[in-house]
């Protein structure tokens, strides 16, 4: 797998317009990233051994052309309206082909459905084999962190629709699932399903959903106390669902590390891996900040207005801030975490059961809230947000040809709502 064209486009833009504080990685963070590098490398070698031992039957792959809507595989543990209506209609009208892999690995039965808009994807079967390999490498890693009770039978539906996430054409509209969401799942069922309904940033989304599905976050806990604590600072109408920020943070970090590994000219070169990680994660930090500012700009709000106690600003905020999905968690709180990602990774190592497995106690959840509330007004965050605000304004009001070398792509830069800049495909 390699970076997609959209990912290269975004990186090209932000290389030209990078203005946030670059945080050089500490020795402690490098040591943690080396551990994660070793986990990726060891998982890849384990998978290679399994494939050599079992030969062609390892993948147990089948495929078929879709001739009618009834042939399109659908999840069985979710209601039909689990999909946004427009997504469901698009799937029924555009899916032409199915490729399915059935794999037994580490005591788990895994079935992966690729539902495709392509007419003849079998000519590119090596690409889907690579996708499966990368997913399995992550599942091998996560197996060491997750409860063995979670997802003993796992079915993954990958509806590779061409639909992308964008801001609505009118800011009267409220940001909802169609603009923001890409997938859904449940927390740690024995027989489980993960449903991903866009091709856009699908692997990062897969990582995110596994944090729910394998019980690594705290989505199965009562979050009411912590949510109230967050809303006492960010006084907006939101369900918060704070666990989404934890899953999204780690999905972005692990996605960046997979991108770092995929870009190695020599898979044994740890120093190159660390250099790549420093590059990609700092761009994720910039992009996350940019996307947060973009979302708030769509609502005609600025970040400081989310927590201001000024009465007039409070009235403005109550009028303008609207969400029908987890906008606060995905775009705002995750950006706070990423802005000081090194401190938060160290927090996870000190406070979690393991680096990725959240310690599910009310006191640890309270510590998580407190971490966010000690970082939301940090000088570096506010400086980086100001940088992103100025960049948004320059894009909106500068002649496109003067802004950068791909003027026709400026609309995509200002309208897309994807959550990661690094994308493997």
PAROGU-766788 format. One record per residue (C-alpha): residue number from 0; x negated, y negated, z. Coordinates in steps of 0.05 Angstrom, whole numbers, plus 5000, padded with zeros to 4 digits. Each point is the difference from the previous one (the first is absolute). Example, Ala and Ser with C-alpha at 12.3 -4.5 7.8 and 13.67 -1.06 7.14 Angstrom:
<rs>
 drendo    u    v    w
      0 4754 5090 5156
      1 4973 4931 4987
</rs>
This chain:
<rs>
 drendo    u    v    w
      0 5000 5000 5000
      1 4978 4929 4986
      2 5026 4929 5009
      3 5062 4984 4959
      4 5002 4941 4952
      5 5046 4961 5046
      6 4951 5010 5057
      7 4943 4976 4957
      8 5041 4939 4979
      9 5015 4981 5072
     10 4928 5010 5021
     11 4977 4957 4942
     12 5045 4943 5023
     13 4981 5003 5073
     14 4926 5006 4985
     15 5007 4932 4966
     16 5043 4972 5057
     17 4973 5034 5062
     18 5001 4949 5057
     19 5011 5038 5064
     20 4948 5013 5053
     21 4961 5063 4981
     22 4989 5042 5062
     23 4936 5041 4995
     24 5012 5069 5027
     25 4970 5015 5068
     26 4957 5061 5014
     27 5058 5029 5041
     28 5048 4994 4940
     29 4948 5028 4953
     30 4993 5060 5046
     31 5076 5011 4999
     32 5002 4993 4924
     33 4943 5050 4994
     34 5042 5049 5041
     35 5059 4988 4953
     36 4954 5008 4940
     37 4978 5067 5028
     38 5072 5021 5008
     39 5016 4982 4927
     40 4937 5035 4976
     41 5011 5063 5042
     42 5073 5003 4979
     43 4980 4995 4927
     44 4949 5056 5008
     45 5051 5043 5037
     46 5050 4989 4944
     47 4949 5018 4947
     48 4985 5065 5037
     49 5074 5017 5003
     50 5008 4987 4926
     51 4941 5043 4982
     52 5024 5056 5045
     53 5071 5001 4974
     54 4986 4979 4928
     55 5056 4975 4954
     56 5056 5026 5045
     57 4979 4948 5053
     58 5044 4946 4970
     59 5058 5045 4982
     60 5023 4947 4951
     61 5064 4999 4959
     62 5030 4948 4954
     63 5063 4987 4960
     64 5034 4948 4958
     65 5059 4966 5034
     66 5061 5004 4954
     67 5055 4978 5048
     68 5005 4961 5064
     69 5020 5062 5040
     70 4930 5030 4986
     71 4964 4943 5036
     72 4978 5027 5069
     73 5027 4959 5058
     74 4984 5003 5074
     75 5047 5043 5042
     76 4990 4969 5069
     77 5020 4929 4980
     78 5067 4972 4975
     79 5004 4979 4927
     80 5002 4927 5021
     81 4931 5007 5031
     82 4976 4971 4934
     83 5016 4927 4984
     84 5056 5001 4949
     85 4959 4970 4943
     86 4944 5050 5013
     87 5048 5059 5000
     88 5030 4978 4934
     89 4932 4990 4969
     90 4978 5070 5021
     91 5062 5031 4970
     92 4992 4962 4935
     93 4924 5004 4989
     94 4970 5063 5030
     95 4981 5046 4942
     96 4952 5052 5029
     97 4984 5038 5064
     98 4934 5030 5021
     99 5001 5039 5065
    100 4943 5028 5042
    101 5012 5052 5055
    102 4941 5008 5047
    103 4986 5035 5066
    104 4946 4966 5040
    105 4980 5001 5073
    106 5064 5035 5022
    107 5045 4951 4963
    108 5043 5013 4939
    109 4995 4938 4955
    110 5041 4986 4938
    111 4985 4938 4958
    112 5050 4977 4946
    113 4976 4949 4949
    114 5062 4971 4966
    115 4975 4962 4939
    116 5024 4951 4947
    117 4948 5029 4951
    118 5021 5045 4942
    119 4940 5046 4998
    120 4961 4995 5066
    121 4970 5069 4994
    122 4948 4972 4953
    123 4976 4961 5061
    124 5006 5057 5050
    125 4929 4988 5025
    126 5023 4932 5026
    127 5056 5032 5041
    128 4952 5053 5025
    129 4955 4943 5025
    130 5060 4967 5034
    131 5016 5065 5035
    132 4928 5010 5021
    133 4997 4930 5031
    134 5065 5012 5037
    135 4976 5067 5026
    136 4934 4969 5024
    137 5040 4952 5042
    138 5046 5056 5026
    139 4938 5040 5020
    140 4974 4939 5039
    141 5067 4984 5033
    142 5007 5073 5020
    143 4945 4988 5052
    144 5039 4941 5031
    145 5073 5021 4995
    146 5041 5049 5039
    147 5004 5069 4968
    148 5076 4996 5012
    149 5008 4944 4949
    150 5014 5016 4927
    151 4986 5075 4998
    152 5042 4997 4936
    153 4987 4936 4963
    154 5033 4979 4934
    155 4976 4936 4967
    156 5041 4966 4946
    157 4960 4952 4957
    158 5048 4963 4954
    159 4950 4963 4957
    160 5047 4946 4978
    161 4973 4938 4965
    162 5038 4954 5048
    163 4955 4952 5037
    164 5011 4957 5062
    165 5012 4926 4986
    166 5031 4939 5034
    167 5072 4988 4977
    168 5012 4947 4947
    169 5037 4956 5050
    170 4979 4986 5071
    171 5073 5002 5019
    172 4991 5075 4996
    173 4978 5039 5061
    174 4939 5045 4997
    175 5023 5072 5004
    176 4982 5071 4982
    177 4999 4987 4925
    178 4947 4946 5009
    179 4958 5031 5056
    180 5009 5075 5011
    181 4969 5058 4962
    182 5015 5062 5041
    183 5035 5033 5060
    184 4991 5059 5046
    185 5014 5024 5071
    186 4957 5008 5061
    187 4968 5068 5012
    188 5055 5049 4978
    189 4978 5072 4990
    190 5033 5003 4932
    191 4985 4932 4971
    192 5004 4957 4938
    193 4963 4938 4976
    194 5034 4961 4944
    195 4960 4949 4959
    196 5040 4964 4946
    197 4949 4956 4964
    198 4934 5015 4966
    199 4974 4933 5024
    200 4949 5009 5057
    201 5028 5071 5011
    202 4938 5028 5035
    203 4997 4945 5052
    204 5074 5011 5011
    205 4989 5075 5007
    206 4948 4986 5055
    207 5050 4954 5035
    208 5056 5051 4999
    209 4956 5055 5027
    210 4987 4958 5062
    211 5076 5004 5013
    212 5009 5071 4976
    213 4942 5030 5039
    214 5017 4961 5063
    215 4937 4958 5002
    216 5036 4934 5014
    217 5053 4986 5054
    218 5062 5001 4956
    219 5031 5053 5045
    220 4995 4956 5062
    221 5047 4948 5027
    222 4971 4935 4973
    223 5052 4953 5031
    224 4955 4969 5054
    225 4942 4988 4952
    226 5046 4973 4945
    227 5029 4949 5050
    228 4929 4979 5019
    229 4983 4987 4927
    230 5065 4963 4987
    231 4988 4956 5061
    232 4941 4971 4960
    233 5025 5009 4928
    234 5072 4977 5011
    235 5030 5026 4935
    236 5056 5048 4983
    237 4964 5066 4991
    238 5005 5071 5024
    239 4923 4996 5006
    240 4988 5076 4999
    241 4930 4987 5024
    242 4976 5071 4985
    243 5003 4980 4926
    244 4942 4952 5011
    245 4958 5055 5031
    246 5014 5048 4942
    247 4988 4945 4948
    248 4935 4978 5031
    249 4970 5070 5000
    250 5028 5014 4930
    251 4964 4939 4973
    252 4935 5017 5036
    253 5001 5073 4978
    254 5020 4981 4929
    255 4941 4952 4997
    256 4954 5056 5025
    257 5026 5048 4947
    258 4988 4946 4948
    259 4930 4991 5029
    260 4987 5075 4995
    261 5029 5005 4929
    262 4953 4945 4978
    263 4936 5035 5022
    264 4949 5015 4946
    265 4971 5052 5048
    266 5049 5032 5049
    267 4944 5009 5051
    268 4982 4926 5001
    269 5027 4976 5067
    270 4970 4930 4995
    271 5036 4989 4933
    272 5065 5024 5034
    273 4991 4949 5056
    274 4986 4945 4949
    275 5062 5019 4961
    276 5042 5002 5064
    277 4976 4930 5020
    278 5020 4975 4931
    279 5068 5032 4995
    280 5023 4988 5071
    281 4982 4926 4998
    282 5040 4993 4936
    283 5059 5037 5033
    284 4994 4950 5057
    285 5003 4942 4950
    286 5056 5031 4960
    287 5042 5016 5061
    288 4995 4928 5023
    289 5017 4975 4930
    290 5061 5045 4996
    291 5025 4978 5068
    292 4995 4927 4980
    293 5035 5016 4934
    294 5058 5033 5036
    295 5008 4942 5048
    296 4993 4950 4943
    297 5057 5036 4965
    298 5042 4984 5062
    299 4973 4928 5000
    300 4964 5013 5066
    301 4929 4997 5025
    302 4967 5048 5049
    303 4996 4950 5058
    304 5075 4989 4994
    305 5012 5073 5019
    306 4979 4986 5072
    307 5008 4925 5009
    308 5042 4980 5061
    309 5019 4933 4968
    310 5076 4995 4999
    311 5005 4975 4928
    312 4953 5054 4975
    313 5038 5052 5039
    314 5064 4979 4965
    315 4965 5002 4933
    316 4971 5069 5015
    317 5068 5027 5021
    318 5029 4975 4934
    319 4946 5022 4952
    320 4970 5064 5027
    321 5039 5060 4973
    322 4981 5072 4989
    323 5038 5064 4986
    324 4940 5045 5011
    325 4935 5000 5040
    326 4970 4935 4973
    327 4974 4977 5067
    328 4963 5066 5014
    329 4974 5012 4929
    330 4977 4931 4981
    331 4990 4959 5064
    332 4979 5046 5056
    333 4957 5045 4956
    334 4963 4937 4976
    335 4986 4982 5072
    336 4969 5069 5011
    337 4960 4999 4936
    338 4973 4931 5013
    339 4960 5029 5058
    340 4999 5072 4975
    341 4936 5017 5035
    342 5027 4981 5069
    343 5063 5040 4986
    344 4963 5062 4977
    345 4959 4996 5065
    346 5066 4991 5038
    347 5025 5064 4968
    348 4938 5039 5019
    349 5004 4975 5072
    350 5076 5007 5011
    351 5025 5056 4955
    352 4997 5075 5010
    353 4955 5001 4939
    354 4982 4946 4950
    355 5064 5008 4959
    356 5048 5032 5050
    357 5036 4947 5040
    358 5004 5015 5074
    359 5075 5003 5010
    360 5010 4967 5067
    361 5039 4937 5016
    362 4937 4969 5029
    363 4961 5013 4936
    364 5057 4971 4959
    365 4997 4939 5045
    366 4925 4995 4990
    367 5012 5002 4924
    368 5049 4942 5006
    369 4950 4962 5043
    370 4945 5010 4949
    371 5044 4968 4946
    372 5020 4943 5046
    373 4927 4984 5016
    374 4983 4997 4925
    375 5059 4965 4967
    376 4971 4929 5009
    377 4926 5016 4994
    378 4958 4946 4967
    379 4977 5046 4944
    380 5071 5023 4985
    381 5027 4929 4997
    382 4942 4979 4956
    383 5011 5059 4953
    384 5074 4985 4996
    385 4986 4928 4983
    386 4954 5025 4944
    387 5056 5045 4973
    388 5052 4943 5005
    389 4955 4954 4959
    390 4988 5056 4949
    391 5075 5013 4993
    392 5012 4926 4987
    393 4944 4995 4950
    394 5029 5059 4961
    395 5069 4969 5000
    396 4978 4930 4979
    397 4935 5008 4960
    398 5002 5011 4925
    399 4991 5074 4990
    400 4944 4995 4950
    401 4958 4962 5050
    402 5012 5048 5057
    403 4964 5063 4976
    404 4980 5040 4939
    405 5066 5040 4995
    406 5053 4944 4999
    407 5055 5046 4974
    408 4995 5042 5063
    409 5010 4942 5048
    410 5074 5015 5006
    411 4984 5070 5024
    412 4952 4972 5052
    413 5053 4953 5028
    414 5061 5047 4996
    415 4977 5070 5019
    416 5014 5026 5071
    417 4955 5061 5000
    418 4963 5008 5066
    419 4931 5025 4979
    420 4948 4975 4951
    421 4963 5066 4995
    422 5038 5051 4958
    423 4975 5067 4975
    424 5033 5030 4939
</rs>
